[in-house]
Amino acid sequence: MIIEASGVNKRFGDFNALKDLNLKVQEGECVGLLGPNGAGKSTFIGTLYGVVRRNAGELKVFGFDPATHSKEIKRKLGVVTQDNALDEGLSVMENMQLYAAFVELPRSKQEARISELLRYMQLDNKKHAPIRFLSGGMKRRLTFVRALLSDPELVILDEPTTGLDPAVRHLLWERVLDLRNKGKTILLTTHYMHEAEILCNRIVILNNGSVVDEGSPQKLIQQHTPGFVAIFEENSNTLEKITSYKKSSWTTYNQSKQHCLRAPTLDDLLEFQKTSGLNALQLRPANLEDVFIKLTGEGLGAND
């Protein structure tokens, strides 16, 4: 077992960021840690390598307690943090050499390892470029290089693709899937539900500092939100027709100023459109975002 958390609690003053959190991550898993802002994701990640000290509970990473053996854990750990935290005054190679020394990569191996990873992240032509001249996507890819320098057993990706254009995001997805196929253990936090569905073997949903459910993406969808979803423009006429024509067993909810209607089959929704005279903006299978909304009671904001 790579991570074992049992009854982990963390308080910041009167605020309980983590409440009796229980979580296990096995070797070779890619686990998505999902939840609304303030759910405890970043706090839990901080406890894994000793940046945040828990108030109670048992926690082991590689069999070590992060509160007393953070150095041993960090040797086996690579982290892509939310902030790039690169030295703008140095070049790409200088930044990576500095961090390679920090993770105790032998000097004789540094240049070859850095060059290999720069090629892997399609940055080999930027080896001597100053950091300040890199695009946002290039800087993000460089944080992956930094995280992988020590060939870590556990890779933590904390919102790795936020704000990136689709091309860079898809490149990073390919690299994460490659790491997963190579047997790396990955813990991923993200606000992109589609990203979690693609990359993760298992999803853990947090809310108010506790685990509310976990399972494979498809298992969670089948358990909590099976069927299909129709999305309609939000207005009083639409709401009135949905209320009048929908079946009692169907589910309705609002998201991003739109009315959503979930039914067991696509034929149900097509018949509903015909009967009600409404035309959906979108018809789709239920997905992980629907599960997220149901379990946390929160939709995704414009900046998520």
Disulfide bonds with the S-S distance in Angstrom:
none
